[in-house]
């Protein structure tokens, strides 16, 4: 019975949202990483964020990249 319970619980646990780090770590004048578009505060807190917070950061990173002209709107 423990095997079934473990299987059920492992399906409920969500994997952590991956870091957007691309190993190009340089900050611009606004303290935003030019590689991943996260702020210094977001980078520092990433390891303590839950997945909802991480997804919100990824959305802001995408918006920053659009505003900076680094990516084009699809």
N, CA, C and O of each residue as an XYZ file, in Angstrom:
296
protein
N       0.823     -1.203      0.000
C       0.000      0.000      0.000
C       0.865      1.263      0.000
O       0.509      2.259     -0.630
N       1.985      1.225      0.695
C       2.862      2.390      0.738
C       3.328      2.768     -0.663
O       3.469      3.955     -0.958
N       3.567      1.799     -1.526
C       4.004      2.073     -2.889
C       2.991      2.888     -3.667
O       3.364      3.808     -4.395
N       1.725      2.568     -3.525
C       0.666      3.310     -4.221
C       0.571      4.727     -3.667
O       0.461      5.685     -4.433
N       0.614      4.868     -2.338
C       0.558      6.190     -1.732
C       1.715      7.047     -2.225
O       1.530      8.209     -2.584
N       2.913      6.462     -2.239
C       4.093      7.201     -2.687
C       3.934      7.654     -4.127
O       4.287      8.785     -4.462
N       3.406      6.786     -4.985
C       3.192      7.132     -6.385
C       2.196      8.279     -6.498
O       2.409      9.209     -7.276
N       1.117      8.223     -5.732
C       0.113      9.288     -5.772
C       0.713     10.609     -5.309
O       0.464     11.647     -5.924
N       1.496     10.588     -4.242
C       2.099     11.813     -3.722
C       3.141     12.376     -4.684
O       3.264     13.593     -4.818
N       3.880     11.514     -5.345
C       4.916     12.004     -6.250
C       4.307     12.679     -7.468
O       4.951     13.528     -8.086
N       3.077     12.319     -7.826
C       2.415     12.972     -8.949
C       1.894     14.348     -8.556
O       1.746     15.222     -9.411
N       1.616     14.546     -7.280
C       1.088     15.816     -6.791
C       2.200     16.854     -6.671
O       1.967     18.041     -6.903
N       3.387     16.425     -6.317
C       4.510     17.338     -6.112
C       4.973     17.882     -7.463
O       5.305     17.129     -8.378
N       4.985     19.189     -7.556
C       5.381     19.865     -8.792
C       6.887     20.110     -8.791
O       7.465     20.487     -7.772
N       7.505     19.894     -9.931
C       8.939     20.183    -10.048
C       9.171     21.690     -9.968
O       8.319     22.474    -10.386
N      10.321     22.095     -9.432
C      10.622     23.530     -9.371
C      10.754     24.129    -10.771
O      11.317     23.508    -11.673
N      10.232     25.327    -10.937
C      10.396     26.059    -12.194
C      11.882     26.376    -12.341
O      12.515     26.877    -11.412
N      12.422     26.083    -13.503
C      13.862     26.256    -13.745
C      14.254     27.730    -13.789
O      13.473     28.590    -14.195
N      15.459     27.990    -13.368
C      16.021     29.335    -13.418
C      16.208     29.770    -14.874
O      16.582     28.959    -15.721
N      15.949     31.044    -15.165
C      16.164     31.544    -16.524
C      17.614     31.932    -16.805
O      17.917     32.459    -17.876
N      18.508     31.679    -15.857
C      19.912     32.063    -16.015
C      20.508     31.452    -17.278
O      20.359     30.257    -17.537
N      21.188     32.296    -18.062
C      21.855     31.841    -19.291
C      23.369     32.048    -19.188
O      24.075     32.043    -20.196
N      23.850     32.228    -17.971
C      25.281     32.391    -17.671
C      25.914     33.590    -18.372
O      27.096     33.571    -18.712
N      25.116     34.626    -18.581
C      25.617     35.920    -19.066
C      25.248     36.916    -17.966
O      24.270     37.654    -18.082
N      26.031     36.924    -16.921
C      25.690     37.671    -15.714
C      26.366     39.032    -15.707
O      27.528     39.161    -15.323
N      25.628     40.040    -16.135
C      26.101     41.420    -16.102
C      24.889     42.290    -15.834
O      23.828     42.083    -16.423
N      25.040     43.255    -14.953
C      23.925     44.122    -14.594
C      23.972     45.415    -15.384
O      25.040     45.979    -15.619
N      22.790     45.880    -15.794
C      22.709     47.168    -16.473
C      22.550     48.278    -15.432
O      22.696     48.028    -14.235
N      22.256     49.485    -15.875
C      22.149     50.641    -14.981
C      21.004     50.515    -13.986
O      21.038     51.138    -12.925
N      19.999     49.724    -14.310
C      18.847     49.527    -13.417
C      19.001     48.270    -12.552
O      18.039     47.828    -11.924
N      20.201     47.700    -12.520
C      20.472     46.460    -11.778
C      19.625     45.292    -12.266
O      19.137     44.483    -11.477
N      19.462     45.221    -13.587
C      18.779     44.100    -14.229
C      19.824     43.317    -15.007
O      20.627     43.893    -15.741
N      19.807     41.999    -14.841
C      20.771     41.152    -15.535
C      20.515     41.211    -17.041
O      19.382     41.038    -17.490
N      21.556     41.452    -17.804
C      21.407     41.541    -19.261
C      21.203     40.173    -19.892
O      20.784     40.085    -21.046
N      21.489     39.112    -19.160
C      21.298     37.763    -19.687
C      19.890     37.239    -19.489
O      19.242     36.814    -20.446
N      19.409     37.265    -18.249
C      18.103     36.664    -17.947
C      16.996     37.685    -17.708
O      15.824     37.316    -17.645
N      17.346     38.954    -17.573
C      16.391     40.042    -17.357
C      15.763     40.051    -15.963
O      14.723     40.675    -15.757
N      16.391     39.360    -15.002
C      15.913     39.431    -13.620
C      16.596     40.580    -12.895
O      17.718     40.959    -13.229
N      15.907     41.133    -11.897
C      16.514     42.147    -11.047
C      17.442     41.458    -10.052
O      17.384     40.242     -9.868
N      18.296     42.250     -9.415
C      19.182     41.710     -8.390
C      18.354     41.048     -7.286
O      18.706     39.969     -6.810
N      17.266     41.687     -6.883
C      16.408     41.129     -5.831
C      15.797     39.796     -6.261
O      15.736     38.857     -5.467
N      15.348     39.711     -7.506
C      14.754     38.465     -8.000
C      15.787     37.344     -8.052
O      15.484     36.197     -7.721
N      17.000     37.676     -8.466
C      18.075     36.676     -8.508
C      18.367     36.175     -7.091
O      18.507     34.973     -6.866
N      18.456     37.097     -6.153
C      18.770     36.734     -4.775
C      17.701     35.892     -4.104
O      18.013     35.037     -3.275
N      16.452     36.122     -4.450
C      15.344     35.393     -3.825
C      14.961     34.108     -4.550
O      14.208     33.303     -4.003
N      15.459     33.895     -5.766
C      14.997     32.782     -6.611
C      14.942     31.450     -5.863
O      13.943     30.737     -5.963
N      15.957     31.110     -5.140
C      16.018     29.823     -4.449
C      14.976     29.656     -3.362
O      14.686     28.529     -2.958
N      14.403     30.753     -2.877
C      13.392     30.705     -1.823
C      11.983     30.937     -2.349
O      11.028     30.930     -1.572
N      11.838     31.143     -3.650
C      10.520     31.388     -4.243
C       9.784     30.081     -4.499
O      10.392     29.052     -4.793
N       8.445     30.144     -4.379
C       7.655     28.992     -4.811
C       7.428     29.115     -6.323
O       7.802     30.118     -6.932
N       6.825     28.111     -6.910
C       6.670     28.101     -8.364
C       5.792     29.233     -8.886
O       6.044     29.749     -9.975
N       4.771     29.628     -8.134
C       3.935     30.750     -8.578
C       4.748     32.035     -8.652
O       4.630     32.797     -9.611
N       5.574     32.274     -7.635
C       6.438     33.457     -7.647
C       7.424     33.392     -8.810
O       7.673     34.395     -9.478
N       7.977     32.216     -9.046
C       8.940     32.060    -10.138
C       8.289     32.324    -11.489
O       8.884     32.972    -12.350
N       7.074     31.826    -11.677
C       6.374     32.089    -12.945
C       6.096     33.582    -13.123
O       6.176     34.101    -14.236
N       5.770     34.268    -12.034
C       5.543     35.715    -12.105
C       6.835     36.437    -12.500
O       6.800     37.379    -13.292
N       7.956     36.006    -11.959
C       9.252     36.597    -12.325
C       9.539     36.344    -13.799
O       9.973     37.252    -14.508
N       9.302     35.126    -14.269
C       9.540     34.816    -15.683
C       8.687     35.693    -16.591
O       9.139     36.117    -17.655
N       7.454     35.963    -16.171
C       6.585     36.848    -16.961
C       7.177     38.256    -17.015
O       7.211     38.882    -18.074
N       7.645     38.750    -15.864
C       8.258     40.086    -15.841
C       9.532     40.117    -16.686
O       9.800     41.107    -17.367
N      10.312     39.044    -16.644
C      11.532     38.967    -17.471
C      11.175     39.059    -18.944
O      11.842     39.753    -19.711
N      10.122     38.359    -19.334
C       9.672     38.388    -20.728
C       9.246     39.808    -21.115
O       9.600     40.298    -22.187
N       8.490     40.457    -20.240
C       8.045     41.831    -20.502
C       9.236     42.780    -20.610
O       9.251     43.655    -21.476
N      10.225     42.617    -19.749
C      11.429     43.465    -19.816
C      12.180     43.246    -21.125
O      12.646     44.198    -21.750
N      12.291     41.989    -21.530
C      12.992     41.680    -22.780
C      12.260     42.283    -23.974
O      12.899     42.771    -24.906
N      10.929     42.254    -23.956
C      10.147     42.887    -25.027
C      10.392     44.394    -25.046
O      10.656     44.974    -26.099
N      10.302     45.023    -23.872
C      10.494     46.476    -23.770
C      11.888     46.897    -24.223
O      12.058     47.964    -24.813
N      12.877     46.063    -23.949
C      14.261     46.378    -24.319
C      14.559     46.048    -25.779
O      15.645     46.347    -26.275
N      13.599     45.435    -26.466
C      13.808     45.059    -27.862
C      14.712     43.849    -28.032
O      15.265     43.630    -29.110
N      14.865     43.062    -26.973
C      15.713     41.878    -27.046
C      15.009     40.708    -27.723
O      15.647     39.831    -28.305
N      13.683     40.715    -27.635
C      12.873     39.704    -28.316
C      11.714     40.407    -29.000
O      11.378     41.543    -28.664
N      11.114     39.733    -29.950
C       9.983     40.298    -30.684
C       8.698     39.612    -30.245
O       8.696     38.423    -29.926
N       7.611     40.364    -30.231
C       6.299     39.812    -29.905
C       5.886     38.831    -30.994
O       6.030     39.118    -32.183
N       5.379     37.688    -30.591
C       4.955     36.664    -31.572
C       3.618     37.004    -32.187
O       3.117     36.256    -33.026
